[in-house]
Amino acid sequence: MNKREYDDDDGRVIVPMDVDGMPGFFKRRKKDENEETPRKQKIKLSKQEQRAVTGGVLRAAFTVLFIYAVVFALFILFCQFVWFK
């Protein structure tokens, strides 16, 4: 097959199409030593931003916990007044 050449192609990979079992799966492109992956980059947050992130996480966790507690309480009430009557 002939590879098409495009004028605006700069050679970057947008989405790697590595699929298990396909030929060439184990070939990896060489990474630049200067290039950092997003996981290696440190994110520096101020105290106010840290509190906001922590507060948001806690609010989300307590919301989920509250929903489970309400469903459990309704199940207990259902068992007590309907099912075991």
CYANA upper distance limits for C-alpha pairs under 8 A (distance plus 0.5 A):
  5 GLU  CA      9 ASP  CA      8.06
 18 ASP  CA     22 MET  CA      7.90
 18 ASP  CA     24 GLY  CA      8.32
 18 ASP  CA     25 PHE  CA      5.86
 19 VAL  CA     25 PHE  CA      6.79
 20 ASP  CA     25 PHE  CA      6.96
 21 GLY  CA     25 PHE  CA      7.40
 31 LYS  CA     35 GLU  CA      7.48
 36 GLU  CA     40 LYS  CA      6.72
 36 GLU  CA     41 GLN  CA      7.21
 37 THR  CA     41 GLN  CA      7.27
 45 LEU  CA     49 GLU  CA      6.19
 45 LEU  CA     50 GLN  CA      6.54
 46 SER  CA     50 GLN  CA      6.67
 47 LYS  CA     51 ARG  CA      6.67
 48 GLN  CA     52 ALA  CA      6.71
 49 GLU  CA     53 VAL  CA      6.65
 50 GLN  CA     54 THR  CA      6.58
 51 ARG  CA     55 GLY  CA      6.39
 52 ALA  CA     56 GLY  CA      6.60
 53 VAL  CA     57 VAL  CA      6.72
 54 THR  CA     58 LEU  CA      6.61
 55 GLY  CA     59 ARG  CA      6.51
 56 GLY  CA     60 ALA  CA      6.68
 57 VAL  CA     61 ALA  CA      6.66
 58 LEU  CA     62 PHE  CA      6.51
 59 ARG  CA     63 THR  CA      6.51
 60 ALA  CA     64 VAL  CA      6.86
 61 ALA  CA     65 LEU  CA      6.66
 62 PHE  CA     66 PHE  CA      6.40
 63 THR  CA     67 ILE  CA      6.76
 64 VAL  CA     68 TYR  CA      6.82
 65 LEU  CA     69 ALA  CA      6.64
 66 PHE  CA     70 VAL  CA      6.64
 67 ILE  CA     71 VAL  CA      6.71
 68 TYR  CA     72 PHE  CA      6.56
 69 ALA  CA     73 ALA  CA      6.58
 70 VAL  CA     74 LEU  CA      6.60
 71 VAL  CA     75 PHE  CA      6.64
 72 PHE  CA     76 ILE  CA      6.77
 73 ALA  CA     77 LEU  CA      6.71
 74 LEU  CA     78 PHE  CA      6.50
 75 PHE  CA     79 CYS  CA      6.63
 76 ILE  CA     80 GLN  CA      6.58
 77 LEU  CA     81 PHE  CA      6.50
 77 LEU  CA     82 VAL  CA      8.44
 78 PHE  CA     82 VAL  CA      5.84
 78 PHE  CA     83 TRP  CA      6.89
 79 CYS  CA     83 TRP  CA      5.18
 79 CYS  CA     84 PHE  CA      6.26
 80 GLN  CA     84 PHE  CA      6.28
 80 GLN  CA     85 LYS  CA      7.47
 81 PHE  CA     85 LYS  CA      6.44
